[in-house]
Each structure stands twice: as C-alpha cells, then as structure tokens.
Amino acid sequence: MITVQVIGREALAAKFAASLKTMEATKPVTLRKIGMAQQMNIRDTIWQMLQVRSGNLFNSVRVFYQTKNGISVGTGKGLDYAHALEFGALPHRIVASGIGGSTRHHTEGGSFTYSAPGGAQNLAFWWANADMFFVGPAVNHPGNRPYKFIQVGFMRSVPQVYRYCCDMIAAAFGIPMR
C-alpha cells in the first residue's frame, strides 16, 4: 500500500490563494491586451480579404467595452453591410432611403434591413480607380459569399490570447516569463 502525505499544505494553499488574488488583479490588463489583439487581427483580416476601399468597416472594428470578466470586440453602428459580408447575402434590392424604404436581407445568419444612408435620392458607388458613379434610386445586388472576416480574425488571435493567459498565470505564481 502506498501512502502520500503532503507537508506544508497550509503554506501551499496560502500561496495558491495569493496567486488567485494576483490573477484577479491583473485580469483587466490581460483582457485589454486580448481585446486589442482581436481588434488588430480582425482589421488585418479585413485588409487581406476585402481589400478595404473606404475604410469604414476597417475603422469601425474596436473594443466596445470591458467588464470584470469579459471584453466585447466588434464592428460599429451604421454598418449594416458588415453582417452581409460576414455571413453572406442572397440577391437583394438596395433602395436609396429618400425614395421610401429599406431592404430586408435574408442570410444564413438571419435577416436584416438596409437603407442607403442620409436620405439620399440616388445611390452612388466607387470604382476601384476612386471614380464615383451614380446608379439611380435602387440597385439589384447579386448577393455575395460569406467572408467570415470576424471569425477568421478571432481565430488568428487565439495564439496571442493563449500566450497572454499563460503569462498572467505564470506571473501570479512567480514563474519567470519567457
């Protein structure tokens, strides 16, 4: 029969409790680092996948808020097309909002409404060479495949998130960091 006796378990328990307090104290800094890593990776993915033209989607990706136990990273308001780019969109009609209406999109991720901004009477788009052209009060959009730029950006940040969490734990237990 094998018997195990732990000597100094009270000291070990006290050190563990102190380490948990240290981790709790450093969690906000770690969450901020995680949020910034995710923001950077989503923006990088947008740049690589979508070849940004106006920069509205790229610049809207940010850390929205941080709580004691979590962080929220996403795209800003007014970018109805972000959903259609992430999840794809079926063919649909886009109507200038000054003409009377909005358009309901149905995608694999759900449905949403889109209106051209600002009460415009006509829709305008940009060519790749930065020239603008007007198409009238409505346009039939052919739909698009899902780009998954948010999902890919989050997945690209996993190694950094793992490293930040390991560093927080190592620092709490007094282990020299890499």
C-alpha positions in Angstrom: 0.0 0.0 0.0 1.3 3.5 -1.0 0.6 6.4 1.3 1.1 10.1 0.4 1.5 12.8 2.9 1.7 16.5 1.9 3.9 18.6 4.2 3.2 22.3 4.3 -0.2 22.2 2.6 -1.3 25.2 4.5 1.6 27.2 3.1 0.8 25.9 -0.4 -2.9 26.8 0.0 -2.0 30.3 1.1 0.4 30.7 -1.8 -2.3 29.5 -4.2 -4.9 31.9 -2.7 -2.5 34.8 -3.1 -1.8 33.8 -6.7 -5.5 33.8 -7.4 -5.8 37.3 -6.0 -2.8 38.4 -8.2 -4.5 36.9 -11.3 -7.8 38.7 -10.4 -5.9 42.0 -10.1 -4.1 41.6 -13.4 -7.1 40.3 -15.3 -8.2 43.8 -16.6 -4.8 44.4 -18.2 -4.9 40.9 -19.7 -8.4 41.4 -21.1 -7.3 44.8 -22.6 -4.4 43.0 -24.3 -6.7 40.3 -25.6 -9.2 42.9 -26.9 -6.5 44.8 -28.7 -5.1 41.6 -30.2 -8.5 40.6 -31.5 -9.2 44.1 -32.9 -5.8 44.1 -34.7 -6.3 40.6 -36.2 -9.9 41.4 -37.4 -8.6 44.6 -39.0 -5.7 42.7 -40.6 -8.2 40.1 -41.9 -10.4 42.8 -43.4 -7.4 44.3 -45.1 -6.3 41.0 -46.6 -9.7 39.5 -47.5 -11.7 42.6 -48.6 -9.0 45.0 -49.9 -10.5 48.0 -48.0 -11.7 50.9 -50.1 -13.3 53.5 -47.9 -12.0 52.2 -44.5 -15.4 52.5 -42.8 -15.6 48.8 -41.9 -11.9 48.6 -41.0 -12.0 51.7 -38.8 -15.3 50.6 -37.1 -13.7 47.4 -35.6 -12.9 48.2 -32.0 -13.1 47.2 -28.4 -16.5 48.4 -27.3 -16.5 47.7 -23.6 -14.7 45.7 -20.9 -16.3 44.2 -17.9 -14.7 42.5 -14.9 -14.8 39.1 -16.6 -15.0 39.8 -20.4 -14.5 42.1 -23.3 -16.6 43.0 -26.4 -14.9 43.4 -29.8 -16.9 44.1 -32.9 -18.0 46.5 -35.7 -19.6 49.8 -35.1 -23.1 51.1 -35.7 -24.3 52.1 -39.2 -22.5 49.3 -41.0 -25.5 47.1 -41.9 -23.3 45.5 -44.6 -20.9 44.0 -42.1 -23.4 41.3 -41.4 -23.8 40.5 -45.1 -20.1 40.4 -45.6 -19.5 38.1 -42.6 -22.4 35.7 -43.3 -23.1 36.2 -47.0 -26.2 37.5 -48.6 -28.8 36.3 -51.1 -29.5 38.5 -54.1 -31.4 41.6 -52.9 -32.5 45.1 -53.8 -30.9 48.2 -52.2 -33.1 51.3 -52.2 -32.0 54.9 -51.5 -33.6 55.8 -48.2 -35.1 59.0 -49.6 -37.1 57.0 -52.1 -39.1 55.2 -49.5 -37.7 52.3 -48.0 -35.3 49.9 -46.8 -34.5 46.4 -47.9 -34.8 43.2 -45.9 -31.8 40.8 -46.4 -32.1 37.1 -45.7 -28.8 35.3 -45.0 -27.8 32.1 -43.3 -27.1 34.2 -40.2 -30.6 35.7 -40.1 -32.2 38.7 -41.8 -31.6 42.4 -41.5 -32.7 45.7 -43.1 -30.5 48.0 -45.1 -31.2 51.5 -46.4 -28.9 53.8 -48.1 -27.7 56.4 -45.5 -28.6 60.1 -45.3 -31.9 60.3 -47.0 -30.2 60.0 -50.4 -32.3 60.1 -53.6 -29.8 58.1 -55.6 -27.2 55.5 -54.8 -23.5 56.2 -55.6 -20.7 53.7 -55.7 -16.9 53.9 -56.1 -14.9 52.3 -58.9 -11.6 50.7 -58.0 -9.8 53.7 -59.5 -11.6 56.0 -57.0 -14.1 57.5 -59.5 -17.7 57.7 -58.3 -20.7 56.7 -60.3 -24.4 57.1 -59.7 -26.8 54.3 -60.4 -30.2 55.8 -59.6 -32.7 55.2 -56.8 -32.3 51.4 -56.5 -30.0 48.6 -57.5 -30.3 44.9 -57.6 -27.4 43.4 -55.6 -26.3 39.9 -56.9 -25.6 38.7 -53.3 -22.2 37.6 -52.0 -20.5 34.7 -50.4 -19.6 34.8 -46.7 -16.2 36.3 -46.0 -16.0 35.3 -42.3 -13.6 38.2 -41.6 -14.6 38.4 -37.9 -14.4 34.6 -37.3 -11.0 34.4 -39.1 -9.7 37.4 -37.2 -10.7 35.9 -33.8 -9.2 32.6 -34.7 -5.9 34.3 -35.7 -5.8 35.9 -32.3 -6.0 32.6 -30.4 -2.2 32.1 -30.1 -1.8 35.6 -28.6 -4.8 35.1 -26.2 -3.3 31.8 -25.1 0.1 33.5 -24.5 -1.4 36.4 -22.6 -3.3 34.0 -20.3 -0.3 31.8 -19.7 1.8 34.9 -18.9 -0.8 36.1 -16.4 -0.8 32.7 -14.6 3.0 32.5 -14.6 3.3 35.9 -13.2 0.8 35.1 -10.4 2.7 32.1 -9.4 6.1 33.8 -9.6 7.3 31.8 -12.5 9.8 33.6 -14.8 8.2 34.6 -18.0 9.6 33.8 -21.4 
